[in-house]
């Protein structure tokens, strides 16, 4: 009997991978998040989270670091991406490679190198842990800001910019009224790629802050290393919820903006 090969069979390895390495781990995280140390169903981790001022303080500090790092990366990365996008092809290809190359190096090695530089400059984590951590986060996540901005700027309609100048608009007005709206998808993408990884980062804060700065990811790591799986799992669920919100909100805003303009971005 001849067995016919169906195209749907190609998706079987993908489905198995998703079940084993995505759905099954999520199931165990959810299971431990709503059980106590005896393995019985319990809302104890949820109650502990909402009644613990220490956890909310760490979450607030992580949120502030996420906002500051995202803002710094955008302020630095936006003009750099614009410079790269306006260069000739042969030149910008080399410059883009220079910005991308640090991403090929393990971020732990980059963080230790940054730590030595900051200590040499007199702003190391021993005296200025918050500043050193913020600079280290910006250094590590800056390429993730430049690349989506650069990709978006390459697709800008230069005719709209020229039309703005022809109609009497100055450089500042053209920038905020024409260029920024056209690059908004890149801005949203860059912010999404930087904000949540910053909040959940802990190795960079450990190295550059010398253990004096605790972000949300570090809090989760502490619970798991102490075998308090229930608390750690619930904090992981909180982190997943925050990631989902940070991804969903920009999509909704972008879709709403497209509907106002009369264009369906998913058409």
Backbone bond lengths (Angstrom), bond angles and torsions (degrees), N, CA, C in turn:
res aa  C-N    CA-C-N  psi(-1)  N-CA   C-N-CA  omega(-1)  CA-C   N-CA-C  phi
1 X - - - 1.465 - - 1.517 109.76 -
2 X 1.302 116.09 125.20 1.457 121.72 -177.11 1.533 110.70 -83.94
3 X 1.332 115.25 126.78 1.469 120.90 179.77 1.522 109.07 -92.76
4 X 1.304 115.46 122.11 1.454 120.05 179.06 1.529 111.12 -82.77
5 X 1.304 114.01 134.32 1.459 119.34 178.30 1.528 109.58 -84.68
6 X 1.315 116.24 125.00 1.457 121.90 178.92 1.520 110.06 -102.69
7 X 1.311 114.51 146.38 1.453 119.64 -179.22 1.528 111.81 -61.40
8 X 1.324 116.87 -29.56 1.460 120.86 -178.57 1.528 112.18 -65.62
9 X 1.353 116.70 -21.26 1.462 119.64 179.69 1.530 111.79 -63.70
10 X 1.329 116.25 -25.59 1.467 119.88 -179.09 1.523 110.78 -61.63
11 X 1.337 116.23 -29.68 1.462 120.13 -177.25 1.515 114.55 -80.83
12 X 1.344 118.14 -6.54 1.471 120.31 -177.67 1.532 112.45 -61.42
13 X 1.350 120.28 -47.51 1.474 118.99 177.89 1.528 112.80 -59.21
14 X 1.329 115.98 -37.10 1.463 119.96 179.07 1.522 110.52 -64.75
15 X 1.352 116.82 -44.12 1.468 121.04 179.71 1.527 110.28 -63.00
16 X 1.332 117.29 -43.37 1.460 120.91 178.54 1.523 111.26 -61.62
17 X 1.327 115.55 -42.27 1.464 119.89 179.25 1.531 110.68 -62.04
18 X 1.339 116.72 -44.74 1.462 121.11 -179.54 1.528 111.42 -63.11
19 X 1.338 116.18 -39.97 1.465 119.93 -179.06 1.526 110.95 -67.93
20 X 1.346 117.00 -45.51 1.458 121.37 -174.58 1.530 113.23 -74.86
21 X 1.332 116.73 -38.72 1.463 119.37 -170.79 1.531 114.39 -110.70
22 X 1.340 118.26 -2.86 1.461 121.11 177.66 1.521 111.36 -124.10
23 X 1.340 116.37 -61.63 1.460 119.88 -175.26 1.533 112.71 -68.38
24 X 1.335 117.29 -43.63 1.465 120.15 -178.80 1.530 111.89 -64.75
25 X 1.349 119.60 -47.01 1.469 118.53 175.27 1.531 113.16 -60.51
26 X 1.351 117.10 -38.92 1.463 119.84 177.76 1.529 111.38 -63.87
27 X 1.323 116.33 -36.82 1.463 120.18 177.65 1.520 110.99 -62.18
28 X 1.344 116.60 -45.09 1.459 119.61 -179.74 1.531 111.84 -67.54
29 X 1.328 116.90 -36.67 1.465 119.90 176.45 1.525 110.40 -62.53
30 X 1.341 116.12 -46.03 1.466 120.02 178.28 1.517 111.40 -64.93
31 X 1.324 117.49 -37.75 1.468 121.37 179.87 1.534 110.36 -62.65
32 X 1.331 116.38 -50.32 1.463 119.41 -178.50 1.528 111.72 -69.01
33 X 1.337 117.27 -27.61 1.464 120.23 -178.30 1.522 112.57 -67.13
34 X 1.336 116.40 -24.95 1.469 119.83 -177.82 1.523 111.83 -119.97
35 X 1.323 115.07 34.86 1.463 121.05 172.29 1.516 108.63 -133.68
36 X 1.323 115.92 160.83 1.458 119.95 176.91 1.526 109.53 -97.14
37 X 1.317 116.50 -173.46 1.461 120.67 -177.03 1.524 112.49 -64.96
38 X 1.352 116.48 -20.04 1.471 120.47 178.32 1.526 112.44 -87.64
39 X 1.346 117.47 -1.59 1.451 121.55 179.05 1.505 113.87 84.63
40 X 1.329 117.91 12.08 1.462 121.84 179.19 1.520 110.73 -97.82
41 X 1.336 114.91 151.02 1.464 119.96 -179.81 1.524 110.28 -58.42
42 X 1.347 114.81 132.07 1.461 118.53 -176.82 1.521 110.15 -160.54
43 X 1.338 115.05 148.20 1.459 121.56 173.79 1.533 111.21 -96.82
44 X 1.318 115.60 15.03 1.462 119.93 -176.87 1.524 113.29 -58.78
45 X 1.356 119.13 -45.65 1.474 117.97 177.49 1.524 113.08 -61.02
46 X 1.344 117.06 -37.06 1.470 121.04 178.46 1.513 110.69 -64.99
47 X 1.345 116.42 -45.61 1.473 120.84 179.78 1.524 110.23 -63.66
48 X 1.336 116.42 -42.37 1.463 120.12 179.93 1.523 111.76 -62.01
49 X 1.343 115.87 -36.72 1.461 118.69 179.94 1.525 111.35 -66.73
50 X 1.323 117.27 -47.53 1.462 120.53 -175.62 1.527 113.20 -76.15
51 X 1.320 117.29 -14.68 1.473 119.49 179.62 1.526 112.71 -106.41
52 X 1.327 117.21 -0.96 1.466 120.78 -179.02 1.520 110.51 -96.28
53 X 1.311 115.89 113.15 1.473 119.70 178.46 1.525 111.23 -68.47
54 X 1.339 116.94 -29.85 1.472 120.34 179.88 1.523 111.13 -63.98
55 X 1.337 117.10 -41.47 1.462 120.51 -179.45 1.525 111.12 -67.82
56 X 1.324 116.33 -40.47 1.462 119.35 178.13 1.524 110.99 -67.26
57 X 1.334 116.28 -33.21 1.463 119.65 178.08 1.524 110.54 -65.96
58 X 1.334 115.94 -43.84 1.469 119.92 178.38 1.528 110.27 -64.32
59 X 1.336 116.56 -40.97 1.466 120.45 178.51 1.529 110.86 -63.00
60 X 1.331 116.52 -40.02 1.465 120.80 179.03 1.530 110.90 -66.55
61 X 1.339 116.45 -44.41 1.473 120.55 178.19 1.526 110.12 -61.35
62 X 1.336 117.09 -42.38 1.463 121.25 178.59 1.521 110.96 -62.74
63 X 1.346 116.38 -39.58 1.460 120.77 178.72 1.525 110.82 -63.74
64 X 1.326 116.82 -42.48 1.470 120.86 179.05 1.525 110.40 -63.67
65 X 1.335 116.82 -44.35 1.463 120.16 177.63 1.528 110.81 -62.31
66 X 1.338 116.82 -38.58 1.458 120.25 178.09 1.516 112.14 -63.00
67 X 1.332 116.73 -44.16 1.464 121.14 178.73 1.525 111.11 -64.69
68 X 1.331 116.57 -47.85 1.473 120.57 -177.41 1.525 110.97 -64.27
69 X 1.335 117.01 -44.20 1.464 119.54 -178.71 1.522 111.30 -66.78
70 X 1.341 117.05 -40.26 1.461 120.16 177.93 1.524 110.98 -62.65
71 X 1.339 115.71 -43.26 1.466 119.88 179.20 1.525 111.24 -63.92
72 X 1.334 116.84 -44.29 1.468 120.23 179.53 1.519 111.28 -63.30
73 X 1.322 116.59 -44.33 1.471 120.45 -179.90 1.526 111.10 -61.98
74 X 1.339 117.11 -39.36 1.467 120.16 179.29 1.518 111.39 -70.11
75 X 1.324 117.25 -41.14 1.463 121.01 -179.64 1.521 110.75 -64.12
76 X 1.330 116.96 -39.89 1.470 120.88 179.90 1.530 111.25 -81.46
77 X 1.335 115.80 -42.53 1.455 120.13 -172.97 1.513 114.52 -74.69
78 X 1.352 117.62 -31.78 1.472 120.01 -176.49 1.530 111.86 -62.10
79 X 1.345 119.66 -53.25 1.479 117.92 178.72 1.521 113.11 -64.35
80 X 1.347 116.85 -34.45 1.467 118.75 177.91 1.523 110.82 -64.73
81 X 1.331 117.00 -42.72 1.462 120.43 178.04 1.521 111.07 -63.94
82 X 1.332 116.96 -36.47 1.467 120.63 178.87 1.524 111.25 -67.51
83 X 1.324 115.61 -39.41 1.470 119.68 177.36 1.528 109.99 -63.73
84 X 1.340 116.80 -44.03 1.460 120.86 179.83 1.530 111.43 -63.39
85 X 1.338 116.40 -40.88 1.463 120.55 -177.06 1.519 112.37 -68.94
86 X 1.328 117.72 -24.92 1.456 121.30 -177.23 1.527 112.63 -95.58
87 X 1.328 117.16 0.41 1.461 120.97 177.12 1.520 110.62 -82.36
88 X 1.340 115.61 162.47 1.450 120.28 174.18 1.526 109.60 -68.29
89 X 1.324 115.85 155.73 1.468 120.91 -172.55 1.531 111.93 -56.37
90 X 1.313 117.77 -47.69 1.462 120.49 -176.51 1.526 111.40 -63.19
91 X 1.332 116.30 -34.74 1.462 120.16 -178.73 1.522 111.10 -77.33
92 X 1.340 117.05 -47.16 1.465 118.65 -174.67 1.518 112.14 -69.56
93 X 1.338 117.95 -26.50 1.462 119.83 176.98 1.523 110.46 -61.89
94 X 1.340 116.47 -40.80 1.469 120.83 178.58 1.521 110.33 -68.70
95 X 1.338 117.25 -43.14 1.462 120.87 -178.82 1.522 111.67 -65.67
96 X 1.321 116.59 -40.19 1.475 119.77 177.69 1.521 110.14 -62.11
97 X 1.323 116.66 -40.86 1.463 120.08 178.23 1.520 111.10 -61.65
98 X 1.336 117.02 -36.86 1.467 120.30 179.02 1.523 111.19 -64.34
99 X 1.333 116.51 -35.14 1.471 119.79 179.02 1.528 111.70 -78.22
100 X 1.333 116.29 -30.24 1.460 120.26 -176.86 1.523 111.94 -82.39
101 X 1.318 117.14 -31.05 1.469 121.28 -175.10 1.527 114.28 -53.90
102 X 1.359 119.66 -40.53 1.480 117.98 177.98 1.519 113.67 -59.88
103 X 1.339 117.85 -24.85 1.464 120.75 179.08 1.525 111.39 -68.16
104 X 1.333 117.06 -20.15 1.461 119.97 179.34 1.525 111.82 -79.38
105 X 1.333 116.59 -14.32 1.457 121.34 178.61 1.527 108.62 -91.96
106 X 1.313 117.19 139.06 1.460 121.00 179.21 1.527 110.40 -54.87
107 X 1.359 115.85 134.97 1.464 119.65 -173.94 1.536 112.08 -66.31
108 X 1.334 117.32 -21.70 1.471 119.70 176.29 1.522 109.92 -67.93
109 X 1.335 115.59 -42.67 1.470 119.66 177.65 1.519 110.06 -64.31
110 X 1.345 117.00 -42.14 1.460 120.61 177.83 1.525 111.14 -62.04
111 X 1.322 116.37 -38.69 1.461 120.19 -178.77 1.523 111.40 -67.70
112 X 1.331 116.56 -40.83 1.475 118.82 177.58 1.528 111.01 -65.47
113 X 1.326 116.73 -38.58 1.466 120.12 177.59 1.530 110.05 -64.04
114 X 1.342 116.56 -43.39 1.462 121.06 177.94 1.529 110.90 -63.01
115 X 1.319 117.04 -37.20 1.463 121.38 178.70 1.530 110.98 -60.97
116 X 1.330 116.33 -44.13 1.468 119.92 179.28 1.527 111.02 -64.58
117 X 1.328 116.56 -38.73 1.469 120.31 178.63 1.519 110.71 -63.84
118 X 1.329 117.39 -45.02 1.468 121.18 -178.64 1.523 111.50 -67.11
119 X 1.332 116.73 -37.64 1.468 120.06 176.41 1.518 109.73 -63.47
120 X 1.340 116.82 -41.34 1.462 120.95 178.38 1.527 111.36 -62.38
121 X 1.340 116.40 -35.49 1.468 121.24 -179.72 1.530 112.30 -81.65
122 X 1.319 117.09 -5.90 1.460 120.42 177.99 1.514 114.67 85.28
123 X 1.334 117.51 15.73 1.473 120.61 179.32 1.528 109.18 -126.52
124 X 1.328 115.73 43.89 1.458 120.93 -179.53 1.513 112.37 -74.01
125 X 1.323 115.09 174.01 1.449 120.68 -176.97 1.509 114.60 -67.79
126 X 1.328 117.46 -19.78 1.455 119.62 178.97 1.509 112.79 -64.76
127 X 1.344 116.54 -40.53 1.464 120.98 -178.33 1.524 112.03 -99.64
128 X 1.314 117.29 -35.68 1.471 121.70 -177.00 1.535 109.58 -130.15
129 X 1.329 117.72 70.61 1.480 119.96 -175.43 1.525 113.55 -62.74
130 X 1.336 117.56 -40.29 1.471 119.95 -178.38 1.524 111.07 -66.90
131 X 1.345 116.31 -44.75 1.464 120.52 179.96 1.519 110.86 -65.12
132 X 1.326 117.15 -43.87 1.468 120.96 -179.72 1.522 110.88 -63.19
133 X 1.331 116.96 -40.66 1.466 120.59 178.53 1.516 111.04 -64.74
134 X 1.330 116.71 -43.85 1.465 120.61 -179.34 1.521 111.31 -63.47
135 X 1.325 117.50 -43.21 1.465 120.69 178.77 1.522 111.26 -65.62
136 X 1.327 116.38 -37.56 1.464 119.80 178.02 1.516 112.11 -66.92
137 X 1.330 116.81 -39.32 1.459 120.79 177.30 1.527 110.90 -65.04
138 X 1.326 115.69 -42.15 1.473 119.89 178.79 1.524 111.04 -63.33
139 X 1.313 116.22 -43.31 1.462 120.61 179.22 1.529 111.48 -61.57
140 X 1.331 117.11 -41.21 1.462 120.80 -176.26 1.522 113.13 -75.56
141 X 1.346 117.37 -32.12 1.463 120.21 -174.40 1.524 114.13 -103.25
142 X 1.317 117.05 -1.23 1.465 119.65 179.22 1.533 113.41 -59.47
143 X 1.338 119.45 -42.65 1.474 118.61 178.03 1.527 113.20 -59.89
144 X 1.345 117.46 -32.17 1.465 120.69 179.12 1.529 111.13 -71.00
145 X 1.319 116.57 -15.79 1.464 121.16 175.01 1.520 110.87 -88.32
146 X 1.313 116.65 -42.42 1.462 121.26 -175.06 1.524 111.78 -66.47
147 X 1.320 117.55 -43.43 1.470 120.21 -172.89 1.532 113.78 -62.34
148 X 1.345 120.35 -50.38 1.478 117.87 178.42 1.521 112.91 -66.19
149 X 1.345 117.55 -33.21 1.467 120.42 177.07 1.525 110.41 -66.90
150 X 1.317 116.15 -44.09 1.462 121.37 179.77 1.529 110.92 -61.98
151 X 1.335 115.80 -43.55 1.468 120.57 178.84 1.522 111.56 -62.08
152 X 1.335 117.44 -39.97 1.467 121.37 179.49 1.523 111.45 -69.83
153 X 1.323 116.70 -39.43 1.465 120.43 -177.27 1.520 112.02 -68.90
154 X 1.325 117.37 -28.05 1.462 119.84 177.00 1.528 111.34 -65.33
155 X 1.350 116.37 -24.64 1.459 120.85 -176.83 1.526 112.52 -97.56
156 X 1.330 117.80 4.96 1.462 120.04 -179.71 1.526 111.52 -64.00
157 X 1.315 114.77 145.37 1.468 120.87 176.51 1.534 108.07 -84.18
158 X 1.320 116.58 102.75 1.463 120.92 -177.65 1.526 111.77 -66.23
159 X 1.324 117.38 -22.29 1.469 119.94 178.91 1.524 111.79 -63.76
160 X 1.329 116.72 -34.81 1.462 119.88 178.36 1.525 111.10 -66.47
161 X 1.320 116.37 -36.71 1.465 120.01 178.55 1.529 110.12 -66.98
162 X 1.335 116.32 -44.74 1.461 120.06 178.52 1.529 111.21 -64.06
163 X 1.335 116.38 -38.35 1.465 120.13 178.54 1.522 111.21 -64.29
164 X 1.328 116.67 -36.43 1.461 120.61 178.33 1.525 111.21 -62.66
165 X 1.330 115.72 -44.22 1.471 119.29 177.69 1.530 111.11 -66.31
166 X 1.340 116.95 -38.73 1.469 120.64 -179.81 1.525 111.66 -64.58
167 X 1.325 116.83 -30.06 1.467 120.92 -179.63 1.524 112.77 -86.25
168 X 1.329 116.76 5.42 1.454 120.56 173.24 1.511 115.88 98.26
169 X 1.321 118.72 3.87 1.462 120.81 179.23 1.523 110.03 -75.68
170 X 1.318 116.05 142.99 1.460 121.14 178.38 1.517 111.32 -84.14
171 X 1.340 116.98 178.31 1.469 120.73 -178.84 1.530 113.24 -60.86
172 X 1.345 116.90 -40.57 1.464 120.44 -178.03 1.529 110.35 -67.01
173 X 1.339 115.95 -46.69 1.466 120.46 179.80 1.523 110.76 -63.17
174 X 1.319 116.96 -42.24 1.470 120.97 179.03 1.524 110.93 -62.96
175 X 1.315 115.09 -39.27 1.468 118.89 -179.05 1.525 111.20 -63.65
176 X 1.333 116.82 -50.14 1.465 120.36 -174.85 1.524 113.30 -79.78
177 X 1.334 117.50 -28.88 1.464 120.07 -176.44 1.524 113.66 -94.53
178 X 1.343 117.00 -21.93 1.471 119.62 -175.38 1.531 111.70 -119.77
179 X 1.338 116.43 -55.42 1.467 120.36 -173.10 1.524 111.93 -68.78
180 X 1.332 116.59 -49.22 1.468 119.92 -178.04 1.529 112.06 -60.03
181 X 1.345 119.82 -47.23 1.477 118.69 177.16 1.524 113.51 -59.14
182 X 1.348 116.79 -37.39 1.464 119.01 -179.76 1.530 111.77 -69.43
183 X 1.329 116.89 -28.48 1.469 120.41 -178.60 1.531 112.47 -98.09
184 X 1.336 117.80 7.34 1.463 121.15 -178.11 1.528 113.08 -58.65
185 X 1.344 120.33 -39.32 1.479 118.51 176.11 1.518 112.69 -58.23
186 X 1.339 117.11 -38.65 1.459 120.30 178.14 1.512 111.90 -69.26
187 X 1.342 116.74 -37.22 1.465 120.92 178.16 1.524 110.21 -63.52
188 X 1.338 116.50 -45.49 1.467 120.87 -179.62 1.523 110.62 -64.74
189 X 1.327 116.44 -42.36 1.461 120.53 179.32 1.525 110.91 -63.62
190 X 1.326 117.04 -43.80 1.462 121.10 179.57 1.524 111.21 -64.20
191 X 1.329 116.60 -43.99 1.462 120.63 179.92 1.521 111.22 -62.44
192 X 1.336 116.83 -39.43 1.463 120.85 179.44 1.526 110.78 -66.18
193 X 1.328 116.41 -39.02 1.464 120.65 -177.58 1.523 112.62 -73.45
194 X 1.328 117.72 -16.83 1.463 121.28 -176.74 1.522 111.92 -104.85
195 X 1.331 117.70 -40.88 1.461 121.43 -170.03 1.533 112.98 -61.67
196 X 1.345 117.65 -57.13 1.458 120.20 -176.01 1.523 113.29 -68.82
197 X 1.335 120.26 -42.28 1.475 118.49 175.46 1.532 112.29 -59.15
198 X 1.334 116.97 -32.24 1.459 119.48 177.22 1.521 110.96 -65.92
199 X 1.335 117.21 -45.51 1.463 121.20 -178.95 1.525 112.08 -62.29
200 X 1.319 116.83 -36.01 1.462 120.56 -174.82 1.527 112.97 -96.53
201 X 1.324 117.34 2.78 1.464 120.24 179.94 1.525 109.90 -74.49
202 X 1.327 115.92 144.87 1.471 118.35 175.29 1.526 112.88 -139.62
203 X 1.327 117.67 -27.71 1.459 119.39 -179.78 1.527 110.54 -68.24
204 X 1.332 116.56 -42.77 1.465 120.35 179.87 1.526 110.26 -62.63
205 X 1.341 116.31 -43.04 1.469 120.08 178.84 1.526 110.70 -65.66
206 X 1.332 117.54 -36.40 1.463 121.18 178.52 1.524 111.54 -64.29
207 X 1.340 115.91 -43.51 1.462 120.24 -175.42 1.526 111.30 -74.66
208 X 1.333 116.13 -51.05 1.460 120.04 -174.32 1.531 112.37 -83.36
209 X 1.328 117.11 -31.73 1.463 119.93 177.15 1.500 113.04 -87.61
210 X 1.345 116.40 -3.37 1.463 123.35 179.10 1.526 111.88 52.81
211 X 1.343 115.52 41.52 1.453 120.88 175.86 1.511 115.03 77.89
212 X 1.333 117.97 4.39 1.467 121.21 -177.73 1.525 112.94 -95.82
213 X 1.334 116.81 -6.63 1.462 121.78 179.09 1.526 107.88 -120.69
214 X 1.325 116.44 124.22 1.464 121.65 -179.62 1.517 109.55 -114.67
215 X 1.331 115.50 116.77 1.455 121.16 175.80 1.531 109.25 -101.52
216 X 1.321 115.89 173.15 1.464 121.39 -172.37 1.525 111.93 -60.44
217 X 1.329 117.02 -39.22 1.461 120.58 178.50 1.516 112.44 -62.26
218 X 1.320 116.74 -36.57 1.463 121.32 177.73 1.512 110.99 -65.92
219 X 1.325 116.70 -38.05 1.462 121.00 178.69 1.529 110.57 -61.80
220 X 1.331 116.77 -41.29 1.469 120.73 177.85 1.519 110.05 -64.57
221 X 1.321 116.53 -43.08 1.465 120.96 -179.39 1.530 111.21 -62.57
222 X 1.315 117.28 -37.55 1.465 121.11 179.79 1.523 110.77 -61.88
223 X 1.333 116.77 -45.06 1.466 120.24 -178.89 1.527 111.45 -65.31
224 X 1.319 117.57 -40.96 1.463 119.65 -178.49 1.528 111.39 -70.21
225 X 1.312 117.80 -39.01 1.467 119.69 179.54 1.527 111.51 -68.99
226 X 1.328 117.06 -23.53 1.468 121.29 176.31 1.528 111.84 -92.60
227 X 1.355 116.62 9.81 1.464 123.41 178.46 1.529 113.43 61.52
228 X 1.339 116.76 25.91 1.463 120.70 173.69 1.529 105.99 -96.17
229 X 1.309 116.18 73.71 1.459 121.86 -170.95 1.514 113.03 -66.91
230 X 1.318 117.52 -31.64 1.458 120.23 -176.60 1.524 111.02 -65.31
231 X 1.323 116.32 -49.22 1.464 120.62 179.50 1.521 110.69 -65.66
232 X 1.332 116.11 -43.35 1.462 119.88 179.70 1.515 112.67 -63.41
233 X 1.327 116.59 -38.52 1.468 120.55 -179.94 1.516 110.99 -67.60
234 X 1.339 117.24 -40.10 1.465 118.74 179.16 1.526 110.76 -66.27
235 X 1.339 117.64 -39.46 1.462 119.97 176.55 1.525 110.72 -64.19
236 X 1.333 116.66 -34.55 1.469 120.21 176.10 1.527 110.51 -64.74
237 X 1.343 117.19 -38.19 1.466 120.17 176.62 1.527 110.87 -65.07
238 X 1.326 116.37 -39.15 1.473 120.33 176.69 1.519 109.87 -61.11
239 X 1.332 115.97 -42.66 1.460 120.52 178.73 1.524 110.98 -63.07
240 X 1.338 117.26 -42.49 1.458 120.91 178.05 1.521 111.37 -62.60
241 X 1.335 116.38 -39.48 1.464 120.32 178.07 1.522 110.66 -63.42
242 X 1.333 117.00 -42.04 1.463 121.13 178.69 1.531 110.93 -64.32
243 X 1.337 116.47 -40.09 1.466 120.45 177.46 1.523 110.03 -62.59
244 X 1.339 116.19 -44.14 1.457 119.74 178.75 1.515 112.62 -60.57
245 X 1.336 116.23 -42.01 1.467 120.53 178.95 1.524 110.68 -65.38
246 X 1.345 116.48 -42.68 1.467 120.22 -178.18 1.528 111.92 -66.13
247 X 1.323 117.26 -25.33 1.470 120.89 177.41 1.527 110.96 -86.43
248 X 1.335 116.48 -39.28 1.459 121.04 -175.04 1.524 112.94 -72.13
249 X 1.335 116.54 -43.07 1.475 120.41 -176.23 1.525 112.26 -60.03
250 X 1.355 119.70 -49.39 1.478 118.53 177.39 1.523 113.14 -58.95
251 X 1.352 117.61 -36.82 1.467 119.75 178.68 1.522 110.94 -64.58
252 X 1.339 116.40 -41.90 1.455 119.79 179.29 1.524 111.34 -65.63
253 X 1.339 116.27 -40.09 1.461 119.91 179.04 1.521 111.16 -65.54
254 X 1.342 115.88 -42.11 1.462 120.20 179.32 1.518 111.21 -65.10
255 X 1.334 116.42 -40.89 1.467 120.26 179.57 1.523 110.53 -66.41
256 X 1.348 116.73 -39.51 1.460 120.23 179.27 1.518 110.88 -64.66
257 X 1.349 116.10 -41.22 1.464 120.45 178.97 1.523 110.72 -64.00
258 X 1.347 116.19 -39.34 1.468 119.84 179.87 1.522 110.85 -66.79
259 X 1.337 117.72 -37.16 1.454 120.96 178.78 1.526 111.36 -66.84
260 X 1.350 115.90 -37.08 1.461 119.68 177.38 1.518 110.62 -62.52
261 X 1.353 115.47 -38.12 1.458 120.36 179.84 1.520 112.07 -79.78
262 X 1.335 116.38 -9.63 1.469 120.05 179.94 1.500 113.06 83.00
263 X 1.354 116.68 22.09 1.458 120.59 -179.50 1.507 108.12 -124.87
264 X 1.323 117.88 131.27 1.457 121.63 176.77 1.509 110.01 -92.58
265 X 1.310 117.19 113.05 1.462 119.53 -174.72 1.516 111.65 -71.62
266 X 1.334 117.28 -16.21 1.457 119.25 179.21 1.526 112.40 -104.11
267 X 1.356 116.76 10.29 1.461 120.07 178.18 1.519 110.42 -74.19
